């Protein structure tokens, strides 16, 4: 297996989000998946019951164990939870992951409303981690927290790009429109990616799945924009497939 993807993210024992969703997505899209666990939320489709910390030394050791052995072709970063974890992961990646494309899903709140990032960690995300990423994939509420004071999607995308990342995929999933329209913006390209909106309660892990699929396609050599296009179609297919399922009592998982 040539394409090796690493997910640095949180846990979801119910299988719909976090590292579980990322591994499934890497496999389903033809890449080999690896994980570094950053946080252990105890959760199911109804919500997060509690959240256990992983010691910083353990996160560092997990990163070292992977990088001493297997160089990832692309990295996806999800839930990081605290300033300390963001600083540790950023410092490690600056030292050891030069040249590896990084997709960051700036996870803040779960669909159930539970926080997945401490409020005081937003600053470290903006100033430390985002500048070393190839692309970030905020939804609209996350974008408005990262760059407060802007509403229009194109302006938000421009302001996000000024944080120093290589590109933005600003997701329109939270809008109330007949299509789901995401704005892609890099320093030389802009494009709106659209698919028909799927009305479904089964949306747990949509953001994780999309960003993992993007990392997988980037690992396989697709340009960042093509990886976004392919990942969006992959997620659309998975949502169609999951639409009428009943796994769990809450927001069911999106999966293939
Ligand atoms: N749990 C973990 C570990 C996550 O990383 C995420 C999102 O990225 C979620 C839960 C929330 O998923 P959703 O908002 O799709 O329910």
py3Dmol code that shows the C-alpha trace and the ligand (Angstrom):
import py3Dmol

protein = """\
ATOM      1  CA  UNK A   1       0.000   0.000   0.000  1.00  0.00           C
ATOM      2  CA  UNK A   2       1.587   3.189  -1.210  1.00  0.00           C
ATOM      3  CA  UNK A   3      -0.745   5.798   0.249  1.00  0.00           C
ATOM      4  CA  UNK A   4      -0.354   6.172   3.995  1.00  0.00           C
ATOM      5  CA  UNK A   5      -2.637   8.547   5.893  1.00  0.00           C
ATOM      6  CA  UNK A   6      -2.360   9.580   9.508  1.00  0.00           C
ATOM      7  CA  UNK A   7      -5.293  10.877  11.532  1.00  0.00           C
ATOM      8  CA  UNK A   8      -4.457  12.913  14.647  1.00  0.00           C
ATOM      9  CA  UNK A   9      -7.864  13.118  16.303  1.00  0.00           C
ATOM     10  CA  UNK A  10     -10.314  12.147  19.032  1.00  0.00           C
ATOM     11  CA  UNK A  11     -12.179   8.925  19.807  1.00  0.00           C
ATOM     12  CA  UNK A  12     -15.718   7.848  19.031  1.00  0.00           C
ATOM     13  CA  UNK A  13     -16.505   4.383  20.359  1.00  0.00           C
ATOM     14  CA  UNK A  14     -19.871   4.457  18.587  1.00  0.00           C
ATOM     15  CA  UNK A  15     -17.952   4.456  15.322  1.00  0.00           C
ATOM     16  CA  UNK A  16     -19.391   7.461  13.509  1.00  0.00           C
ATOM     17  CA  UNK A  17     -16.813  10.208  14.038  1.00  0.00           C
ATOM     18  CA  UNK A  18     -13.219  10.799  15.129  1.00  0.00           C
ATOM     19  CA  UNK A  19     -10.431   8.317  14.447  1.00  0.00           C
ATOM     20  CA  UNK A  20     -12.951   5.534  13.810  1.00  0.00           C
ATOM     21  CA  UNK A  21     -14.580   7.466  10.959  1.00  0.00           C
ATOM     22  CA  UNK A  22     -11.157   8.455   9.640  1.00  0.00           C
ATOM     23  CA  UNK A  23      -9.851   4.877   9.492  1.00  0.00           C
ATOM     24  CA  UNK A  24     -13.001   3.663   7.723  1.00  0.00           C
ATOM     25  CA  UNK A  25     -12.748   6.517   5.232  1.00  0.00           C
ATOM     26  CA  UNK A  26      -9.040   5.954   4.550  1.00  0.00           C
ATOM     27  CA  UNK A  27      -9.751   2.275   3.829  1.00  0.00           C
ATOM     28  CA  UNK A  28     -12.833   2.918   1.713  1.00  0.00           C
ATOM     29  CA  UNK A  29     -10.951   5.453  -0.422  1.00  0.00           C
ATOM     30  CA  UNK A  30      -7.943   3.208  -1.020  1.00  0.00           C
ATOM     31  CA  UNK A  31      -5.392   4.454   1.517  1.00  0.00           C
ATOM     32  CA  UNK A  32      -3.721   2.826   4.505  1.00  0.00           C
ATOM     33  CA  UNK A  33      -4.811   4.446   7.769  1.00  0.00           C
ATOM     34  CA  UNK A  34      -2.935   5.207  11.001  1.00  0.00           C
ATOM     35  CA  UNK A  35      -4.024   7.123  14.105  1.00  0.00           C
ATOM     36  CA  UNK A  36      -2.740   9.196  16.984  1.00  0.00           C
ATOM     37  CA  UNK A  37      -5.356   9.611  19.718  1.00  0.00           C
ATOM     38  CA  UNK A  38      -5.564  13.114  21.222  1.00  0.00           C
ATOM     39  CA  UNK A  39      -8.620  12.869  23.453  1.00  0.00           C
ATOM     40  CA  UNK A  40     -11.090  10.280  24.661  1.00  0.00           C
ATOM     41  CA  UNK A  41     -14.662  11.535  24.611  1.00  0.00           C
ATOM     42  CA  UNK A  42     -17.078   8.848  25.814  1.00  0.00           C
ATOM     43  CA  UNK A  43     -19.883   9.265  23.325  1.00  0.00           C
ATOM     44  CA  UNK A  44     -22.586   7.708  21.190  1.00  0.00           C
ATOM     45  CA  UNK A  45     -24.977   9.054  18.553  1.00  0.00           C
ATOM     46  CA  UNK A  46     -26.853  11.002  21.272  1.00  0.00           C
ATOM     47  CA  UNK A  47     -23.909  12.971  22.593  1.00  0.00           C
ATOM     48  CA  UNK A  48     -20.733  13.131  24.652  1.00  0.00           C
ATOM     49  CA  UNK A  49     -21.089  11.760  28.216  1.00  0.00           C
ATOM     50  CA  UNK A  50     -17.631  12.685  29.468  1.00  0.00           C
ATOM     51  CA  UNK A  51     -14.217  13.452  28.074  1.00  0.00           C
ATOM     52  CA  UNK A  52     -10.964  11.910  29.306  1.00  0.00           C
ATOM     53  CA  UNK A  53      -7.583  13.529  28.680  1.00  0.00           C
ATOM     54  CA  UNK A  54      -4.748  11.635  27.041  1.00  0.00           C
ATOM     55  CA  UNK A  55      -1.483  12.646  28.785  1.00  0.00           C
ATOM     56  CA  UNK A  56       0.637  14.971  26.623  1.00  0.00           C
ATOM     57  CA  UNK A  57       3.587  12.583  26.951  1.00  0.00           C
ATOM     58  CA  UNK A  58       1.401   9.801  25.543  1.00  0.00           C
ATOM     59  CA  UNK A  59       0.370  11.900  22.525  1.00  0.00           C
ATOM     60  CA  UNK A  60       4.032  12.722  21.873  1.00  0.00           C
ATOM     61  CA  UNK A  61       5.047   9.060  22.157  1.00  0.00           C
ATOM     62  CA  UNK A  62       2.298   8.013  19.752  1.00  0.00           C
ATOM     63  CA  UNK A  63       3.524  10.587  17.213  1.00  0.00           C
ATOM     64  CA  UNK A  64       7.132   9.466  17.649  1.00  0.00           C
ATOM     65  CA  UNK A  65       6.228   5.790  17.272  1.00  0.00           C
ATOM     66  CA  UNK A  66       4.566   6.451  13.917  1.00  0.00           C
ATOM     67  CA  UNK A  67       7.173   8.847  12.524  1.00  0.00           C
ATOM     68  CA  UNK A  68      10.125   6.687  13.653  1.00  0.00           C
ATOM     69  CA  UNK A  69       8.646   3.887  11.546  1.00  0.00           C
ATOM     70  CA  UNK A  70       6.268   5.054   8.796  1.00  0.00           C
ATOM     71  CA  UNK A  71       6.300   8.411   7.002  1.00  0.00           C
ATOM     72  CA  UNK A  72       2.689   9.427   6.260  1.00  0.00           C
ATOM     73  CA  UNK A  73       1.879  10.657   2.739  1.00  0.00           C
ATOM     74  CA  UNK A  74      -0.772  12.998   4.171  1.00  0.00           C
ATOM     75  CA  UNK A  75      -2.069  13.978   7.601  1.00  0.00           C
ATOM     76  CA  UNK A  76      -5.600  14.758   8.742  1.00  0.00           C
ATOM     77  CA  UNK A  77      -6.036  16.594  12.040  1.00  0.00           C
ATOM     78  CA  UNK A  78      -9.352  16.602  13.895  1.00  0.00           C
ATOM     79  CA  UNK A  79     -10.212  17.102  17.564  1.00  0.00           C
ATOM     80  CA  UNK A  80      -7.337  18.621  19.573  1.00  0.00           C
ATOM     81  CA  UNK A  81      -9.273  19.907  22.610  1.00  0.00           C
ATOM     82  CA  UNK A  82      -6.701  22.130  24.365  1.00  0.00           C
ATOM     83  CA  UNK A  83      -3.992  24.733  23.807  1.00  0.00           C
ATOM     84  CA  UNK A  84      -1.377  22.332  25.200  1.00  0.00           C
ATOM     85  CA  UNK A  85      -2.278  19.608  22.676  1.00  0.00           C
ATOM     86  CA  UNK A  86      -2.321  22.107  19.785  1.00  0.00           C
ATOM     87  CA  UNK A  87       1.135  23.404  20.778  1.00  0.00           C
ATOM     88  CA  UNK A  88       2.569  19.912  21.141  1.00  0.00           C
ATOM     89  CA  UNK A  89       1.190  18.660  17.811  1.00  0.00           C
ATOM     90  CA  UNK A  90       2.275  21.833  15.984  1.00  0.00           C
ATOM     91  CA  UNK A  91       5.827  21.719  17.349  1.00  0.00           C
ATOM     92  CA  UNK A  92       6.133  18.025  16.478  1.00  0.00           C
ATOM     93  CA  UNK A  93       4.839  18.479  12.928  1.00  0.00           C
ATOM     94  CA  UNK A  94       7.150  21.467  12.293  1.00  0.00           C
ATOM     95  CA  UNK A  95      10.110  19.253  13.299  1.00  0.00           C
ATOM     96  CA  UNK A  96       9.139  15.941  11.740  1.00  0.00           C
ATOM     97  CA  UNK A  97       6.482  16.435   9.039  1.00  0.00           C
ATOM     98  CA  UNK A  98       8.038  19.009   6.725  1.00  0.00           C
ATOM     99  CA  UNK A  99       6.653  18.563   3.209  1.00  0.00           C
ATOM    100  CA  UNK A 100       3.716  16.363   4.256  1.00  0.00           C
ATOM    101  CA  UNK A 101       0.322  17.875   3.296  1.00  0.00           C
ATOM    102  CA  UNK A 102      -1.862  18.604   6.337  1.00  0.00           C
ATOM    103  CA  UNK A 103      -5.674  18.816   6.250  1.00  0.00           C
ATOM    104  CA  UNK A 104      -7.109  20.439   9.386  1.00  0.00           C
ATOM    105  CA  UNK A 105     -10.750  20.092  10.381  1.00  0.00           C
ATOM    106  CA  UNK A 106     -10.980  22.807  13.072  1.00  0.00           C
ATOM    107  CA  UNK A 107     -13.425  20.780  15.171  1.00  0.00           C
ATOM    108  CA  UNK A 108     -15.099  22.857  17.894  1.00  0.00           C
ATOM    109  CA  UNK A 109     -18.566  21.512  18.775  1.00  0.00           C
ATOM    110  CA  UNK A 110     -20.270  18.157  18.069  1.00  0.00           C
ATOM    111  CA  UNK A 111     -23.694  17.970  16.351  1.00  0.00           C
ATOM    112  CA  UNK A 112     -25.087  17.130  19.767  1.00  0.00           C
ATOM    113  CA  UNK A 113     -23.849  20.548  20.999  1.00  0.00           C
ATOM    114  CA  UNK A 114     -21.031  19.183  23.168  1.00  0.00           C
ATOM    115  CA  UNK A 115     -17.727  21.129  23.080  1.00  0.00           C
ATOM    116  CA  UNK A 116     -14.736  19.370  21.477  1.00  0.00           C
ATOM    117  CA  UNK A 117     -12.344  22.333  21.789  1.00  0.00           C
ATOM    118  CA  UNK A 118     -11.805  24.511  24.855  1.00  0.00           C
ATOM    119  CA  UNK A 119     -12.748  28.144  24.171  1.00  0.00           C
ATOM    120  CA  UNK A 120      -9.263  29.428  25.082  1.00  0.00           C
ATOM    121  CA  UNK A 121      -7.654  27.076  22.546  1.00  0.00           C
ATOM    122  CA  UNK A 122      -9.017  28.941  19.498  1.00  0.00           C
ATOM    123  CA  UNK A 123      -6.109  31.411  19.610  1.00  0.00           C
ATOM    124  CA  UNK A 124      -3.481  28.638  19.433  1.00  0.00           C
ATOM    125  CA  UNK A 125      -5.355  27.005  16.573  1.00  0.00           C
ATOM    126  CA  UNK A 126      -5.311  30.320  14.661  1.00  0.00           C
ATOM    127  CA  UNK A 127      -1.771  31.423  15.374  1.00  0.00           C
ATOM    128  CA  UNK A 128       0.180  28.161  15.713  1.00  0.00           C
ATOM    129  CA  UNK A 129      -1.437  25.304  13.786  1.00  0.00           C
ATOM    130  CA  UNK A 130      -3.410  26.864  10.927  1.00  0.00           C
ATOM    131  CA  UNK A 131      -0.317  28.574   9.419  1.00  0.00           C
ATOM    132  CA  UNK A 132       1.375  25.167   8.858  1.00  0.00           C
ATOM    133  CA  UNK A 133      -1.628  23.481   7.198  1.00  0.00           C
ATOM    134  CA  UNK A 134      -2.276  22.876   3.491  1.00  0.00           C
ATOM    135  CA  UNK A 135      -6.019  23.347   3.856  1.00  0.00           C
ATOM    136  CA  UNK A 136      -8.579  23.890   6.627  1.00  0.00           C
ATOM    137  CA  UNK A 137     -12.215  22.776   6.452  1.00  0.00           C
ATOM    138  CA  UNK A 138     -14.306  24.953   8.796  1.00  0.00           C
ATOM    139  CA  UNK A 139     -18.092  24.959   8.724  1.00  0.00           C
ATOM    140  CA  UNK A 140     -19.777  28.369   8.954  1.00  0.00           C
ATOM    141  CA  UNK A 141     -20.052  28.533  12.779  1.00  0.00           C
ATOM    142  CA  UNK A 142     -16.358  27.543  13.091  1.00  0.00           C
ATOM    143  CA  UNK A 143     -15.339  30.102  10.463  1.00  0.00           C
ATOM    144  CA  UNK A 144     -17.193  32.856  12.356  1.00  0.00           C
ATOM    145  CA  UNK A 145     -15.337  31.947  15.554  1.00  0.00           C
ATOM    146  CA  UNK A 146     -11.959  31.893  13.758  1.00  0.00           C
ATOM    147  CA  UNK A 147     -12.522  35.265  12.041  1.00  0.00           C
ATOM    148  CA  UNK A 148     -15.265  37.098  13.935  1.00  0.00           C
ATOM    149  CA  UNK A 149     -17.206  39.952  12.393  1.00  0.00           C
ATOM    150  CA  UNK A 150     -17.798  38.602   8.884  1.00  0.00           C
ATOM    151  CA  UNK A 151     -20.895  36.950   7.489  1.00  0.00           C
ATOM    152  CA  UNK A 152     -20.524  36.642   3.725  1.00  0.00           C
ATOM    153  CA  UNK A 153     -18.965  33.296   2.737  1.00  0.00           C
ATOM    154  CA  UNK A 154     -16.482  34.667   0.200  1.00  0.00           C
ATOM    155  CA  UNK A 155     -15.281  37.350   2.644  1.00  0.00           C
ATOM    156  CA  UNK A 156     -15.001  34.761   5.422  1.00  0.00           C
ATOM    157  CA  UNK A 157     -12.923  32.532   3.131  1.00  0.00           C
ATOM    158  CA  UNK A 158     -10.612  35.457   2.250  1.00  0.00           C
ATOM    159  CA  UNK A 159     -10.124  36.373   5.903  1.00  0.00           C
ATOM    160  CA  UNK A 160      -9.460  32.715   6.806  1.00  0.00           C
ATOM    161  CA  UNK A 161      -6.812  32.488   4.083  1.00  0.00           C
ATOM    162  CA  UNK A 162      -5.051  35.461   5.729  1.00  0.00           C
ATOM    163  CA  UNK A 163      -4.439  33.208   8.772  1.00  0.00           C
ATOM    164  CA  UNK A 164      -1.672  31.629   6.682  1.00  0.00           C
ATOM    165  CA  UNK A 165      -2.918  28.214   5.514  1.00  0.00           C
ATOM    166  CA  UNK A 166      -2.569  27.038   1.913  1.00  0.00           C
ATOM    167  CA  UNK A 167      -6.281  26.888   1.134  1.00  0.00           C
ATOM    168  CA  UNK A 168      -9.790  26.958   2.620  1.00  0.00           C
ATOM    169  CA  UNK A 169     -12.780  24.730   2.127  1.00  0.00           C
ATOM    170  CA  UNK A 170     -15.571  26.713   3.797  1.00  0.00           C
ATOM    171  CA  UNK A 171     -18.452  24.263   4.205  1.00  0.00           C
ATOM    172  CA  UNK A 172     -22.017  25.393   3.633  1.00  0.00           C
ATOM    173  CA  UNK A 173     -23.683  22.412   5.303  1.00  0.00           C
ATOM    174  CA  UNK A 174     -25.233  24.576   8.035  1.00  0.00           C
ATOM    175  CA  UNK A 175     -27.088  26.815   5.553  1.00  0.00           C
ATOM    176  CA  UNK A 176     -30.743  26.467   4.743  1.00  0.00           C
ATOM    177  CA  UNK A 177     -30.609  26.047   0.965  1.00  0.00           C
ATOM    178  CA  UNK A 178     -31.538  23.371  -1.581  1.00  0.00           C
ATOM    179  CA  UNK A 179     -27.876  22.645  -2.303  1.00  0.00           C
ATOM    180  CA  UNK A 180     -24.851  22.193  -0.088  1.00  0.00           C
ATOM    181  CA  UNK A 181     -22.359  24.766  -1.355  1.00  0.00           C
ATOM    182  CA  UNK A 182     -18.747  24.839  -0.176  1.00  0.00           C
ATOM    183  CA  UNK A 183     -16.341  27.633  -1.100  1.00  0.00           C
ATOM    184  CA  UNK A 184     -12.818  26.526  -2.070  1.00  0.00           C
ATOM    185  CA  UNK A 185     -10.237  29.308  -1.950  1.00  0.00           C
ATOM    186  CA  UNK A 186      -6.480  29.115  -2.391  1.00  0.00           C
ATOM    187  CA  UNK A 187      -4.002  31.845  -3.313  1.00  0.00           C
ATOM    188  CA  UNK A 188      -4.698  31.356  -7.027  1.00  0.00           C
ATOM    189  CA  UNK A 189      -8.004  29.484  -7.304  1.00  0.00           C
ATOM    190  CA  UNK A 190     -11.567  29.941  -6.189  1.00  0.00           C
ATOM    191  CA  UNK A 191     -14.490  27.629  -6.861  1.00  0.00           C
ATOM    192  CA  UNK A 192     -17.871  26.765  -5.375  1.00  0.00           C
ATOM    193  CA  UNK A 193     -18.427  23.016  -4.942  1.00  0.00           C
ATOM    194  CA  UNK A 194     -22.101  22.058  -4.852  1.00  0.00           C
ATOM    195  CA  UNK A 195     -24.164  18.918  -4.401  1.00  0.00           C
ATOM    196  CA  UNK A 196     -27.923  18.611  -3.766  1.00  0.00           C
ATOM    197  CA  UNK A 197     -28.753  18.883  -0.063  1.00  0.00           C
ATOM    198  CA  UNK A 198     -29.739  15.585   1.546  1.00  0.00           C
ATOM    199  CA  UNK A 199     -32.328  15.899   4.317  1.00  0.00           C
ATOM    200  CA  UNK A 200     -31.173  13.387   6.911  1.00  0.00           C
ATOM    201  CA  UNK A 201     -30.792  12.962  10.663  1.00  0.00           C
ATOM    202  CA  UNK A 202     -27.786  10.719  10.026  1.00  0.00           C
ATOM    203  CA  UNK A 203     -25.048  13.327   9.943  1.00  0.00           C
ATOM    204  CA  UNK A 204     -22.756  12.229  12.773  1.00  0.00           C
ATOM    205  CA  UNK A 205     -19.182  12.351  11.506  1.00  0.00           C
ATOM    206  CA  UNK A 206     -19.766  14.222   8.249  1.00  0.00           C
ATOM    207  CA  UNK A 207     -16.901  16.662   8.886  1.00  0.00           C
ATOM    208  CA  UNK A 208     -14.514  13.881   9.953  1.00  0.00           C
ATOM    209  CA  UNK A 209     -15.379  11.814   6.879  1.00  0.00           C
ATOM    210  CA  UNK A 210     -14.922  14.724   4.468  1.00  0.00           C
ATOM    211  CA  UNK A 211     -11.536  15.815   5.808  1.00  0.00           C
ATOM    212  CA  UNK A 212     -10.241  12.216   6.009  1.00  0.00           C
ATOM    213  CA  UNK A 213     -11.297  11.606   2.398  1.00  0.00           C
ATOM    214  CA  UNK A 214      -9.500  14.829   1.385  1.00  0.00           C
ATOM    215  CA  UNK A 215      -6.283  13.666   3.078  1.00  0.00           C
ATOM    216  CA  UNK A 216      -6.642  10.275   1.410  1.00  0.00           C
ATOM    217  CA  UNK A 217      -7.027  11.763  -2.083  1.00  0.00           C
ATOM    218  CA  UNK A 218      -4.190  14.247  -1.500  1.00  0.00           C
ATOM    219  CA  UNK A 219      -1.997  11.280  -0.417  1.00  0.00           C
ATOM    220  CA  UNK A 220      -2.865   9.647  -3.737  1.00  0.00           C
ATOM    221  CA  UNK A 221      -1.511  12.622  -5.672  1.00  0.00           C
ATOM    222  CA  UNK A 222      -4.657  14.623  -6.450  1.00  0.00           C
ATOM    223  CA  UNK A 223      -4.391  18.400  -6.261  1.00  0.00           C
ATOM    224  CA  UNK A 224      -5.955  20.005  -3.200  1.00  0.00           C
ATOM    225  CA  UNK A 225      -8.921  21.223  -5.271  1.00  0.00           C
ATOM    226  CA  UNK A 226      -9.468  17.838  -6.957  1.00  0.00           C
ATOM    227  CA  UNK A 227      -9.204  16.136  -3.560  1.00  0.00           C
ATOM    228  CA  UNK A 228     -11.950  18.479  -2.268  1.00  0.00           C
ATOM    229  CA  UNK A 229     -14.167  17.677  -5.282  1.00  0.00           C
ATOM    230  CA  UNK A 230     -13.674  13.917  -4.879  1.00  0.00           C
ATOM    231  CA  UNK A 231     -14.112  14.009  -1.094  1.00  0.00           C
ATOM    232  CA  UNK A 232     -17.335  15.996  -1.387  1.00  0.00           C
ATOM    233  CA  UNK A 233     -18.756  13.412  -3.806  1.00  0.00           C
ATOM    234  CA  UNK A 234     -17.580  10.615  -1.508  1.00  0.00           C
ATOM    235  CA  UNK A 235     -19.403  12.225   1.440  1.00  0.00           C
ATOM    236  CA  UNK A 236     -22.516  12.847  -0.681  1.00  0.00           C
ATOM    237  CA  UNK A 237     -22.606   9.142  -1.603  1.00  0.00           C
ATOM    238  CA  UNK A 238     -22.083   8.101   2.016  1.00  0.00           C
ATOM    239  CA  UNK A 239     -24.905  10.411   3.152  1.00  0.00           C
ATOM    240  CA  UNK A 240     -27.256   8.976   0.523  1.00  0.00           C
ATOM    241  CA  UNK A 241     -26.299   5.474   1.651  1.00  0.00           C
ATOM    242  CA  UNK A 242     -26.855   6.291   5.348  1.00  0.00           C
ATOM    243  CA  UNK A 243     -29.993   8.442   4.951  1.00  0.00           C
ATOM    244  CA  UNK A 244     -32.659   5.873   5.830  1.00  0.00           C
ATOM    245  CA  UNK A 245     -30.659   3.791   8.291  1.00  0.00           C
ATOM    246  CA  UNK A 246     -31.386   3.674  11.992  1.00  0.00           C
ATOM    247  CA  UNK A 247     -28.131   3.173  13.854  1.00  0.00           C
ATOM    248  CA  UNK A 248     -28.493   4.648  17.330  1.00  0.00           C
ATOM    249  CA  UNK A 249     -31.114   6.896  18.898  1.00  0.00           C
ATOM    250  CA  UNK A 250     -29.526  10.234  18.050  1.00  0.00           C
ATOM    251  CA  UNK A 251     -27.679  11.597  15.020  1.00  0.00           C
ATOM    252  CA  UNK A 252     -26.837   8.368  13.185  1.00  0.00           C
ATOM    253  CA  UNK A 253     -23.412   7.873  11.613  1.00  0.00           C
ATOM    254  CA  UNK A 254     -22.681   8.731   8.009  1.00  0.00           C
ATOM    255  CA  UNK A 255     -20.784   5.838   6.434  1.00  0.00           C
ATOM    256  CA  UNK A 256     -20.479   3.663   3.343  1.00  0.00           C
TER     257      UNK A 256
END
"""
ligand_1 = """\
16
LIG
N -16.228 13.167 18.135
C -15.039 13.408 17.639
C -13.874 12.720 18.244
C -14.888 14.296 16.573
O -13.695 14.543 16.067
C -16.038 14.925 16.042
C -15.990 15.863 14.931
O -15.035 16.130 14.326
C -17.255 14.656 16.596
C -17.323 13.757 17.645
C -18.486 15.314 16.144
O -18.994 14.818 15.016
P -20.361 15.404 14.532
O -20.369 16.861 14.831
O -20.361 15.122 13.081
O -21.430 14.670 15.271
"""
view = py3Dmol.view(width=600, height=400)
view.addModel(protein, "pdb")
view.setStyle({"model": 0}, {"cartoon": {"style": "trace"}})
view.addModel(ligand_1, "xyz")
view.setStyle({"model": 1}, {"stick": {}})
view.zoomTo()
view.show()
